[in-house]
Amino acid sequence: MVARAEIPADRDLYPSESDLPYEEEILRDSFKLKGWWRYLVANASAPFKKRSILYERALKALPGSYKLWHTYLRERLDAVRPFPITHPSYSSLNNTFERALVTMHRMPRIWIMYLSFLTHQRLLTRARRTFDRALRALPVTQHDRIWPLYLKLVSLPGVPVETSFRVYRRYLAFDPSHVEDFVDFLIQSKRWQEAADRLAPVLNDDAFYSIKGKTKHQLWLELCDLLTKHATEILGLKADPIIRGGICRFTDEVGRLWISLADYYVRRGSYEKARDIFEEGISTVITVRDFSVIFEAYAQFEQSALAAKLEATEDHSDNDMDGEGGGKDGMGKLGKRFRDGCWLNDDDDTDLRLARFERLFDRRPELLNSVLLRQNPHNVEQWHRRVKLFEGDPAHQASTYVEAVKTVDPAKAVGKPHTLWVSFAKMYEDHNRMDSAEEIFKKATQVNYKTVDHLASVWCEWAEMELRHKNFTKAIDIMRQATAEPSVEVKRRAAAEGNEPVQMKLHKSLRLWSFYVDLEESQGSLESTRVVYERILDLRIATPQIILNYAFLLEENKYFEDAFKVYERGVKIFKYPHVRDIWVTYLSKFVKRYGKSKLDRARELFEEAIEQTPAQEVKPLFLQYAKLEEDYGLAKRAMNVYDWAVKTVADNEKLSLYEIYIARAAEISGVPTTRQIYEQAIKSGLPPNDVKFMCLKYAELERNLGEIDRARTIFVFSSNYADPRSDPDFWKKWKDFEIQHGNEDTFKNMLCISRSVSASYSQEYLMQKDQKLSVEEAVVTLKRAGVPGDQMGALERQLAANSSENSSTNTDSSARAVSFVHGGAVEPEPDTAKRAVTNSEEIDLRKATQMRKTSKLHRRVCQLPFFVSLQTRLLEGRGRMMLPVPMKVA
């Protein structure tokens, strides 16, 4: 009966007929994992209780099998997951884990499953002890798999803080690089003192590497935030030197660090010290961004202090009013009130705080300018702006100028440093302190500026100041002193020192001499002015404008020959194009002065000027020369000048000059004499459009003279330059001419020539297109054959040159087809036209000639050495592509 009671009531838990082969295999060898595993796989769909019995039987036979334990525990975890943690299955599974760890204590995966399961059940004490067992059982190399779960456990809400601290301290002993996690935990736990103590050594350790990717700057800012926000709770760390060390090391967040330091003293109640920190911060930062941050915080601090004081004063007044009463006690309080109202016992500094707050905003432009000057103390513009800030305060302005001229180094200055000295002197001048202004200018002239122009500007400003006060003689003396050349001894001393100051080069300053000569012209004598001009010419610093001014001065004083000598010196000193104005002025003045009396000298001057002037700008001189000959010379010489001009000027100026030439020739010698000029213009190589224009004018001239045949011949000649499709105006004029002066034959001849010219232009266009296509085909062939780019480019240029030669030859032949004759009618050729119509099998000579030229070009290309070698390689079988062979023409 007892045996029957132990038999399970559920028949599904018994082995079925399909399990008998596995049972027999287990009975034969129960210590073989393969048999048990095949048995479990076969019962994969069986109820969990049956599989649990199989697992227990297998583990009883094989207690050291990691595979069986791991699979069994995973199925048990999946089975208990739907139940609450108070279910008995959780306790049973915990016991199963403990049984597994008897043999699997070296397997970290089993420990991880067990520890995660205990953490899920919130069994803190049992889980902590199990974590300790796991750390003792596993080797140190595998502890990194256990510690993250351990830290997760102690970070759960409800875990005692002291327990968490101890676990974290143990973890840092294992891996000190995770100190940032410990600091974050301490901050979350509001343990500010220990967090600061842990973070400070990290910043002092140069070998520390943040696993979270934080920089030393970020860690420093975190420490500063801790020290400032919890100033009364953190002891043992000196916040002031720590934050100041960060200010010296990290320049990116200087403004924020200064605010943190001031906030530290504010939280400790040291308001005056905080104000000193703000003042120190805005007086030391070098960026506008940091200045703005500190200034806003400073202004907010002052505003808060003022508001707090006003509120405290109001509360005190209300308390005094409420405390007033009658009797003896009231009289005592009233006396105390009078005593408190005395100025000796007055502690109400509201007005002082308000004045301090307003003064802070008034100082903002000055403080901001100081920041910019700390960035670059040699910035001249910022010094000028600083002086403007103190407008109305001469003493402060003078001290600022003194500081500026002492600080700015002319070699490093950004801007013009001499303007500081000039403005400094003008300030004294505005206050009628001429002696002080002159002293400033004297010191300014001794400064070694970067350029001579700066020093020259100082001397000029000094002289202008004297001129404004009517001291003309003193101004001239100043300029004479400035332009004096240094002595040989001074030059030798400067050369020995090696660094030549700008004072050694001042006597060659053009700006200084220009001012000096203007001053002499207005206030000096003619002789003194001439001396200055001569000195400028001797120093070889003159400009064309100075030459012209000198000559004008001499002309105004009736020294004409001396003026012309100055012009002569000018044209010898300068080259084109600077000498152009001098030549034009010289020639016009000379002609106006002497006219016909010195004609030969004028001709020599014109010829010399024309020889020096380039062709693009010589036209005005030719016209001026021709005008001279027309007014004072011979008409023949004038025509020679025009003839010389049309052969010398640039191509784009020839047409307009020919028109002037023809007009003057017609006026001087008569209209018939212009025929030779027209013929010369047509044959002179003008552009086609200009030739056509001249031909039309020539034809109009002949028509007006009654030479109809000559006019018709000119139209025939110029028809070679007019395509009927693009230039219908020309043909319309010829048509009107034939209608008015011609007959039926001449009109037909015009139509025949029109068709011929149109066909010629069409054929020329097709030829150029074919030649371009042939060149492109040759280039494509070379590319396919693998020819290098440099050889292919050279061959392409040669082909283009040959094609251009052929096209030019065709153009010349077509242009010579109609020759120029002086008279006689042009008769049509009806027989040729009839043959062209009746005999359709006749060979077109023009096409044959063009084919012959194309074949000749093709043969020349194929006879080049490179093509011969390329074709030889292709014929030998190295390529399938064959080059075209020369075409034969019957």
Buried (B, 14 or more C-beta within 10 A) or exposed (E): EEEEEEEEEEEEBEBEEEBEEBEEBBEEEBEBEEBBBBBBEBBEEBEEEBBBBBBEBBBEBBBEBBEBBBBBBEBBBEBBEEEEEEEEBBEEBBEBBEBBBEBBBEBBEBBBBBBBBBBEBEBBEEBBEBBEBBBEBBEEEBBEBBBEBBBEBBBEEEBEEEBBBEBBEEBBEEEEEBBBBBBEBBBEBEBBBBBBBBBBEBBEEEEBEBEEEBEBBEBBBBBBBBBBBBBEBBEEBEBEEBBBEBBEEBEEBBBBBBBBBBBBBBBBEBBEBBBEBBBBBBEBBBBEEBBBBBBEBBBEBBEEBBEEBBEEBEEEEEEBEEEEEEEEEEEEEBEEEEEEEEEEEEEBBEEEBBEBBEEBEEBBEEBBBBBBBBEBBBBBEBBBBBBEBBEEEBEBBBEBBEBBBEEBEBEEBEBBBBBBBBBBBBBBBEEEBBEBBBEBBEBBBEBEBBBBBBBBBBBBBBBBBBBEEEBBEBBBEBBBEBBEEBEEEEEEEBEEEEEEBBBBBBBBBBEBBBBBBBBBBEBBEBEBBBBBBEBBBEBEBBBBEBBBBBBBBBBEEEBBEBBBEBBEBBBEBBEEEBBBBBBBBBBEBBBEBBEEEBBEEBBEBBBEBBEBBEEEBBBEBBBBBBBBBBEBBEBEBBBEBBBBBBEBBEEEBBBEBBBBBBEBBBEEBEEEEBBEBBBBBBEBEBEEEBBBBBBBBBBBBBBEEEBBBBBBBBBBBBBBBBBBEEBEEBBEBBBEBBEEBBEEEBBBBBEBBBEBBBEBBEBBEEBBEEBEEBBEEBBEBBEEBEBEEEEBEEBBEBBEEBBEEBBEEBBEEBBEEBEBEEEEEBEBEEEEEEEEEEEEEEEEEEEEEBEEBBBBBBEBBBEEEBBEEBBEEBEEEEEEEEBEEBEEEE
